[in-house]
Amino acid sequence: MAATAAAAELKKNSGADVLEAVITSVFQPGKLAVEVIQVDHNAVPTPPIPVLIVAPKDAGTYPVAMLLHGFFLQNHYYKQLLRHVASHGFIMVAPQFHLSMIPTGDTKDIEAAAKVSDWLPEGLPSVLPKGVEPELSKLALAGHSRGGHTAFSLALGHAKSNLSFSALIGIDPVAGTGKSSQLAPKILTYEPSSFNMSAAMPVLVIGTGLGEEKKNIFTPPCAPKDVNHREFYLECKPPCYYFVTKDYGHLDMLDDDAPMVITCLCKDGGSCKDKMRRCVAGIMVAFLNSALGGKDNAAHDLEVIVKDPALAPTTLDPVECRLE
C-alpha cells in the first residue's frame, strides 16, 4: 500500500486532535522518568557482553527493544536516543560489541546479539528498577549502520535465539561497501520482498539523505548506494515502513558528545542534531507502539506521520509504506 493510499484512508478517520498528539508526544520526550543502567561482568547473571540499559523508573510492565550499534561505535553514543524512546514506555537494551578497525564479517556480532537476547529473561529482571518488569513477548530488534545488518541477519536466522522478535528496525542500515563487496553473511539478494522473516513481522527502515555522499575526497560514503537503507526496504515484505531524513547524515542521530574523530568521517547535516534525534526516536516510538500493540490510538501516530511527514522535526522525503 503506497503512502498516498494510506494517507487517503487515514484522512477519513483522523482529525486535528490526533495530529496535535503526534506533535506533542512522539517527537518530544515522554512523561516517564528513566534510569540508565550499565551492566557488565559484575552482574549476576553475567551478560555475554557488556550491556547498557535505559528503562522507565515507574513500576509497570514494558515492551523491550534491543538496539545494536554501528561499526566502531559505542552503545553510549546513543544515550539520548535511548532515553527518548524509553521515556515513552519501553525498556531499551544496547549491547556493546567488540571494537575493531578491521571490517571483518558480521558473524561474531550476530552470535553475540543472539546470546544477549537469551540473557534477557533471567538477566534483565535482575537489574531493572524495583517494580519494573520486561514484557519479552513483545520484543523488538533494532540496529544502526552495520548494526542494522546485524539486526536483519539475526532476524533472518543467521544465529539462533531462544526468544522471538515481534518487530524489526533498521536505522540507516549498511550491508558493506558496495553491491559486489557485501559484508558476510550476504543477506541482500536484490530481489524485491525477498527477506524471509517471521510471518508478517512489521519492519521500519529509517534512512539518511546524506549517507550516500562523501564527506571529502579521501573518505568513502558511510552508507553507500546499493547496500543501504533503500535496498533494505525494498527487500522487506509487508508490512514495512520507510522514512528518509533528507537533510541529515549517517551519524547525525548520535549524541552531541560522540567523538569528532568518529563523526568527522561521515557527511553530516550541519544543523541541529537534536531535531534529527527527536525525529528518529519519534518515528521509532510511533512504530513500536503500533507494532507491539502499545497505548490507545498509538497506531494512529505512525499513520499520521505517513500521511503528513511535515509534522516531523526534520524533512522526511521519501516516505513510503507497503502494508499488504
C-alpha positions as CSV (number, residue, x, y, z in Angstrom):
1,M,0.0,0.0,0.0
2,A,1.5,3.3,-1.1
3,A,1.9,6.1,1.4
4,T,-0.6,8.2,-0.6
5,A,-3.2,5.4,-0.3
6,A,-2.6,5.1,3.4
7,A,-3.0,8.9,3.7
8,A,-6.3,8.8,1.9
9,E,-7.6,6.1,4.2
10,L,-6.4,7.9,7.3
11,K,-7.9,11.2,6.3
12,K,-11.4,9.7,6.8
13,N,-10.6,8.7,10.4
14,S,-8.2,11.3,11.9
15,G,-8.6,14.9,13.0
16,A,-6.6,17.8,14.3
17,D,-6.5,16.3,17.8
18,V,-4.6,13.2,16.5
19,L,-2.2,15.4,14.6
20,E,-1.6,17.5,17.6
21,A,-1.0,14.4,19.7
22,V,1.8,13.4,17.4
23,I,3.4,16.8,17.5
24,T,3.4,16.9,21.3
25,S,4.1,13.3,22.1
26,V,6.3,11.0,20.0
27,F,8.7,13.7,18.8
28,Q,9.1,15.0,22.4
29,P,10.5,13.2,25.4
30,G,7.8,11.1,27.1
31,K,6.3,11.6,30.5
32,L,8.2,8.7,32.2
33,A,11.5,9.4,34.1
34,V,14.2,6.9,33.1
35,E,17.2,5.3,34.6
36,V,20.5,4.4,32.8
37,I,22.0,1.1,33.9
38,Q,25.4,-0.2,32.9
39,V,25.6,-4.0,33.1
40,D,28.9,-5.8,32.8
41,H,30.9,-8.8,34.2
42,N,30.0,-7.8,37.8
43,A,26.3,-8.6,37.3
44,V,24.7,-11.9,38.2
45,P,23.7,-13.5,35.9
46,T,26.5,-12.1,33.8
47,P,25.6,-10.9,30.3
48,P,27.7,-12.4,27.4
49,I,29.0,-8.9,26.6
50,P,28.5,-5.5,28.4
51,V,25.0,-4.1,28.0
52,L,23.6,-0.5,28.5
53,I,20.0,-0.5,29.6
54,V,17.7,2.6,29.7
55,A,14.4,1.8,31.4
56,P,11.5,3.7,33.0
57,K,11.7,4.2,36.7
58,D,7.9,3.9,37.3
59,A,6.7,0.5,38.2
60,G,5.0,-1.4,35.4
61,T,5.4,-3.9,32.6
62,Y,7.1,-2.6,29.5
63,P,7.9,-3.9,26.0
64,V,11.6,-4.4,25.2
65,A,13.7,-3.2,22.3
66,M,17.3,-4.2,21.7
67,L,19.5,-1.6,19.8
68,L,22.7,-2.8,18.1
69,H,25.3,-0.1,17.5
70,G,27.2,0.7,14.3
71,F,30.7,-0.2,13.2
72,F,33.4,1.0,15.6
73,L,30.8,2.9,17.6
74,Q,29.9,2.5,21.3
75,N,26.5,2.0,22.8
76,H,26.6,5.1,25.0
77,Y,26.8,7.3,21.9
78,Y,23.1,6.6,21.5
79,K,22.1,7.5,25.1
80,Q,19.9,10.4,24.2
81,L,18.1,8.4,21.5
82,L,17.6,5.5,24.0
83,R,16.4,7.9,26.8
84,H,13.8,9.4,24.4
85,V,12.3,6.0,23.4
86,A,12.4,4.7,27.0
87,S,10.6,7.7,28.3
88,H,7.6,6.6,26.2
89,G,7.3,3.3,28.0
90,F,10.0,0.9,26.6
91,I,12.9,-0.9,28.1
92,M,15.9,-0.3,25.8
93,V,18.8,-2.7,25.7
94,A,22.0,-1.7,23.9
95,P,24.8,-4.4,23.8
96,Q,28.5,-3.3,23.4
97,F,30.2,-5.4,20.7
98,H,34.0,-5.8,20.5
99,L,35.6,-2.8,18.7
100,S,37.9,-3.5,15.8
101,M,39.0,-1.2,12.9
102,I,39.3,-4.2,10.7
103,P,35.9,-4.7,8.8
104,T,35.7,-8.5,9.1
105,G,32.4,-10.4,8.7
106,D,29.4,-9.9,11.0
107,T,29.1,-13.4,12.3
108,K,30.5,-12.8,15.8
109,D,28.3,-9.8,16.4
110,I,25.2,-11.7,15.2
111,E,26.0,-14.6,17.6
112,A,26.7,-12.1,20.4
113,A,23.4,-10.4,19.9
114,A,21.6,-13.7,20.0
115,K,23.3,-14.5,23.3
116,V,22.3,-11.2,24.7
117,S,18.6,-11.9,23.8
118,D,18.9,-15.3,25.5
119,W,20.2,-13.5,28.6
120,L,17.2,-11.2,28.8
121,P,14.6,-13.5,30.6
122,E,16.8,-14.1,33.6
123,G,19.3,-11.2,33.5
124,L,17.0,-8.2,32.7
125,P,14.7,-8.5,35.7
126,S,17.7,-8.7,38.0
127,V,19.0,-5.2,37.0
128,L,15.8,-3.2,36.4
129,P,14.4,-0.7,38.9
130,K,12.1,-2.1,41.6
131,G,8.6,-2.8,40.2
132,V,9.7,-2.6,36.5
133,E,9.1,-5.8,34.6
134,P,10.1,-6.6,30.9
135,E,7.3,-7.9,28.6
136,L,9.5,-10.2,26.5
137,S,6.6,-11.5,24.5
138,K,6.8,-8.0,22.9
139,L,10.5,-7.8,21.9
140,A,11.8,-5.6,19.1
141,L,15.2,-5.7,17.4
142,A,16.9,-2.6,16.0
143,G,20.2,-1.7,14.6
144,H,22.1,1.3,13.2
145,S,24.6,1.2,10.3
146,R,26.4,-2.1,10.4
147,G,24.3,-2.9,13.5
148,G,21.3,-2.7,11.1
149,H,22.9,-5.5,9.1
150,T,23.5,-7.4,12.3
151,A,19.8,-7.0,13.4
152,F,18.4,-8.0,10.0
153,S,20.8,-11.0,9.9
154,L,19.7,-12.2,13.3
155,A,16.0,-11.8,12.3
156,L,16.7,-13.8,9.2
157,G,18.0,-16.7,11.3
158,H,21.8,-16.4,10.9
159,A,22.1,-17.1,14.6
160,K,19.7,-18.9,16.9
161,S,17.9,-17.1,19.7
162,N,15.5,-18.7,22.2
163,L,13.3,-15.6,22.0
164,S,11.1,-14.5,19.1
165,F,11.2,-10.9,17.8
166,S,8.0,-9.1,17.1
167,A,9.3,-6.1,15.2
168,L,12.5,-5.0,13.4
169,I,14.0,-1.6,12.8
170,G,16.9,-0.6,10.6
171,I,18.4,2.9,11.3
172,D,20.4,3.8,8.2
173,P,21.4,0.1,7.8
174,V,24.5,-0.7,5.8
175,A,25.5,-4.1,4.4
176,G,29.0,-3.5,3.1
177,T,30.9,-1.1,0.9
178,G,29.2,-1.9,-2.4
179,K,27.0,-4.4,-4.2
180,S,30.0,-6.6,-5.1
181,S,31.5,-6.3,-1.6
182,Q,28.8,-7.2,0.8
183,L,29.5,-7.9,4.5
184,A,29.2,-11.5,5.4
185,P,26.7,-13.0,5.7
186,K,25.4,-11.6,2.4
187,I,21.8,-11.0,3.1
188,L,20.9,-8.6,0.2
189,T,19.6,-10.5,-2.8
190,Y,18.5,-7.5,-4.9
191,E,15.1,-9.2,-5.3
192,P,12.0,-7.3,-4.1
193,S,10.4,-8.6,-0.9
194,S,13.0,-11.4,-0.6
195,F,13.7,-11.2,3.1
196,N,12.3,-14.4,4.6
197,M,11.5,-13.4,8.2
198,S,8.7,-14.4,10.6
199,A,5.3,-14.1,9.1
200,A,4.0,-10.6,9.0
201,M,6.8,-9.2,11.2
202,P,6.5,-5.4,10.8
203,V,9.7,-3.6,9.7
204,L,10.7,0.0,9.9
205,V,13.6,1.4,7.9
206,I,14.9,4.9,8.5
207,G,17.5,6.2,6.1
208,T,19.5,9.4,5.7
209,G,19.6,11.6,2.7
210,L,23.3,12.4,3.0
211,G,24.5,8.9,3.9
212,E,25.4,8.2,0.2
213,E,27.5,11.3,-0.1
214,K,31.3,11.5,0.7
215,K,32.5,13.7,3.5
216,N,35.5,14.6,1.4
217,I,37.6,13.2,-1.4
218,F,39.6,11.0,1.0
219,T,36.7,9.1,2.7
220,P,34.1,6.8,1.1
221,P,30.3,7.3,1.8
222,C,29.3,5.9,5.1
223,A,26.1,4.4,3.7
224,P,26.9,3.5,0.1
225,K,24.3,3.1,-2.6
226,D,23.0,-0.4,-3.3
227,V,23.9,-1.6,0.2
228,N,22.0,1.0,2.3
229,H,18.5,1.8,3.5
230,R,16.8,1.8,0.1
231,E,17.7,-1.8,-0.7
232,F,16.9,-3.0,2.8
233,Y,13.4,-1.5,2.5
234,L,12.8,-2.9,-1.0
235,E,13.7,-6.4,0.2
236,C,11.3,-6.3,3.1
237,K,7.9,-8.0,3.0
238,P,4.8,-6.1,4.1
239,P,4.0,-4.6,6.5
240,C,7.0,-2.3,6.1
241,Y,7.6,1.5,6.5
242,Y,10.3,3.7,5.0
243,F,11.3,7.2,6.1
244,V,14.4,9.2,4.9
245,T,15.7,12.2,6.8
246,K,16.6,14.2,3.7
247,D,19.0,16.8,5.1
248,Y,20.9,14.7,7.7
249,G,23.8,12.2,7.6
250,H,24.7,8.7,8.8
251,L,25.8,9.6,12.3
252,D,23.6,12.6,13.0
253,M,21.4,10.7,15.4
254,L,24.3,10.1,17.8
255,D,24.8,12.2,21.0
256,D,26.5,15.6,20.6
257,D,29.5,14.4,22.6
258,A,30.3,11.5,20.3
259,P,34.0,11.8,19.4
260,M,34.7,14.0,16.4
261,V,37.3,11.6,15.3
262,I,34.4,9.3,14.5
263,T,31.7,11.7,13.4
264,C,34.0,13.6,11.1
265,L,34.2,10.5,8.8
266,C,30.6,10.9,7.6
267,K,28.8,13.7,5.7
268,D,26.6,15.5,8.2
269,G,23.7,17.8,8.0
270,G,25.4,20.7,9.7
271,S,22.3,21.8,11.6
272,C,20.5,20.9,14.8
273,K,21.2,17.3,15.7
274,D,18.6,17.4,18.4
275,K,15.9,17.6,15.7
276,M,17.4,14.6,14.0
277,R,17.5,12.6,17.2
278,R,13.9,13.5,18.1
279,C,12.8,12.7,14.5
280,V,14.4,9.2,14.6
281,A,13.3,8.5,18.1
282,G,9.8,9.7,17.5
283,I,9.3,7.5,14.4
284,M,10.7,4.6,16.4
285,V,8.2,5.3,19.3
286,A,5.3,5.5,16.8
287,F,6.3,2.3,15.1
288,L,6.9,0.3,18.3
289,N,3.6,1.4,19.7
290,S,1.9,0.3,16.5
291,A,3.9,-3.0,16.1
292,L,3.8,-4.1,19.7
293,G,0.2,-3.1,20.5
294,G,1.0,-0.1,22.7
295,K,-1.1,2.7,24.0
296,D,-4.6,3.6,23.0
297,N,-4.7,5.1,19.5
298,A,-0.9,4.5,19.2
299,A,-1.3,3.0,15.7
300,H,-2.6,6.4,14.5
301,D,0.7,8.1,15.3
302,L,2.6,6.2,12.7
303,E,-0.2,6.5,10.2
304,V,-0.4,10.3,10.8
305,I,3.3,10.7,10.1
306,V,2.9,8.8,6.9
307,K,0.0,11.0,6.0
308,D,1.7,14.3,6.8
309,P,5.5,13.9,7.1
310,A,5.8,17.7,7.7
311,L,4.8,17.1,11.3
312,A,8.2,15.7,11.9
313,P,11.0,17.9,13.2
314,T,13.1,17.3,10.1
315,T,12.2,16.9,6.4
316,L,11.2,13.4,5.6
317,D,11.5,12.5,1.9
318,P,10.7,10.0,0.6
319,V,8.1,8.4,2.9
320,E,6.7,5.1,1.8
321,C,4.9,2.0,3.2
322,R,3.7,-1.3,1.9
323,L,1.0,-2.9,4.1
324,E,-0.1,-5.8,2.0
